[in-house]
């Protein structure tokens, strides 16, 4: 199993593939599988040669191997990708419903429905966090704050942005202007 697979590159995938093939050749009586875990939308290590396209390639390779080796789940309730072994975890237990609704609305307009090259397909999130009736009645289902700063030279802009974020955090902490988490609810 390789975690954070979205941050791998072709050379790392080739190395993992060779290890799996070697283990299979060494001991044909035992089942050797490659499992990858990751979220292509979180692929941020391009500066280390990570290539999100490798995630898609590996996913297709694993699905193809599952079909060839008869390791498909034929349940009619599953999508074709799920039958071939790809599981998407779309339910978020971290975010409040209002945040998820905002993210879904925004990114459904910005992202395409297909993964093409470096572009990752949009998949809506589902709110899975239990919200108390009191929280629902209070209207505290999550909020989004936009911090907008002046456009300056790059060096000044980073300092201005950092100051803006620090100021917002200070306000939240000192004035309790936003409820971050209330363990009683």
SULPELIN-V52806 format. One record per residue. N is the residue number from 0. PSI is psi in whole degrees, -180 to 180 (none if undefined). D_FIRST is the distance of its C-alpha to the first C-alpha in Angstrom with 2 decimals. Layout:
BEGIN
n;psi;d_first
N;PSI;D_FIRST
N;PSI;D_FIRST
END
This chain:
BEGIN
n;psi;d_first
0;134;0.00
1;119;3.78
2;159;6.46
3;40;9.99
4;-21;9.39
5;-16;13.08
6;22;14.12
7;170;13.10
8;178;15.79
9;-38;16.56
10;-42;16.67
11;-40;13.19
12;-41;11.89
13;-42;14.32
14;-47;13.16
15;-41;9.53
16;-42;11.43
17;-39;13.87
18;-46;11.65
19;-46;10.38
20;-42;14.10
21;-43;15.39
22;-37;13.62
23;-41;14.96
24;-35;18.35
25;-39;18.48
26;88;18.10
27;-15;18.89
28;-24;19.49
29;147;15.93
30;129;13.45
31;124;10.52
32;156;8.16
33;123;5.78
34;134;4.47
35;143;5.60
36;133;7.45
37;172;10.78
38;106;14.50
39;-24;16.41
40;-12;19.50
41;15;18.29
42;107;17.86
43;5;20.42
44;42;19.73
45;-32;21.83
46;-17;23.84
47;21;20.94
48;15;20.64
49;143;17.75
50;108;18.41
51;-23;17.57
52;-28;18.60
53;-36;15.53
54;-47;13.51
55;-41;16.11
56;-45;16.14
57;-40;12.45
58;-46;12.92
59;-40;16.07
60;-43;14.75
61;-42;12.17
62;-42;15.10
63;-44;17.48
64;-39;15.59
65;-39;15.51
66;-48;19.24
67;-40;20.10
68;7;18.50
69;32;20.09
70;46;17.04
71;145;18.66
72;116;19.70
73;14;23.37
74;131;24.33
75;-15;26.97
76;-14;25.97
77;152;22.79
78;169;22.91
79;-43;22.28
80;-42;18.97
81;-39;17.89
82;-32;19.17
83;0;16.96
84;2;13.75
85;120;13.82
86;129;14.32
87;130;16.13
88;94;16.83
89;-13;20.35
90;127;21.98
91;126;22.62
92;1;23.85
93;-46;24.66
94;148;27.21
95;156;30.67
96;-37;31.81
97;-38;34.15
98;-45;31.47
99;-41;29.27
100;-42;32.41
101;-49;33.24
102;-45;29.81
103;-44;29.79
104;-47;33.38
105;-52;32.96
106;-20;29.77
107;-24;30.74
108;-28;33.65
109;-30;31.91
110;151;28.83
111;174;28.97
112;-1;27.59
113;146;25.72
114;117;23.14
115;120;25.21
116;-116;24.36
117;-5;23.52
118;133;24.67
119;139;22.26
120;148;23.59
121;135;25.00
122;122;23.59
123;148;25.79
124;156;24.64
125;133;25.98
126;121;27.47
127;-3;26.22
128;131;27.83
129;128;30.87
130;130;33.94
131;154;37.06
132;-39;40.29
133;-42;41.91
134;-42;39.34
135;-45;39.82
136;-31;43.60
137;-12;43.54
138;8;41.81
139;73;39.08
140;18;36.21
141;151;34.88
142;158;36.42
143;135;35.76
144;128;37.72
145;128;38.30
146;115;39.30
147;128;41.28
148;165;42.73
149;149;45.21
150;118;44.15
151;-176;45.03
152;155;44.29
153;-47;40.62
154;-43;41.18
155;-36;43.38
156;-43;41.09
157;-41;38.15
158;-44;40.55
159;-44;42.04
160;-45;38.68
161;-41;37.61
162;-39;41.03
163;-45;40.79
164;-45;37.45
165;-42;38.77
166;-41;41.95
167;-42;40.14
168;-43;38.06
169;-44;41.28
170;-43;43.03
171;-45;40.36
172;-52;40.45
173;-43;44.21
174;1;45.56
175;44;42.88
176;-16;43.18
177;138;39.82
178;113;38.26
179;-46;34.72
180;131;33.93
181;106;36.36
182;-15;35.01
183;-17;38.14
184;none;37.22
END
